[in-house]
């Protein structure tokens, strides 16, 4: 499966984010926005959260459609 980059603002539920370590693949469960305009990506029953600027690039393995 190919991996490619998208803007953080384009992340959707069920996208699979990937990092340098293959064990760190995260299936997005929820996407939020905070008052400062940052995008929150949540996974693992909200035990994993990362915040990105809307134009930051994130690497994904699978795209939810």
Secondary structure by P-SEA (a helix, b strand, c coil): ccccccccccccccbbbbccccccccccccccccccbbbbbbcccccbbbbbcccbbbbbccccc
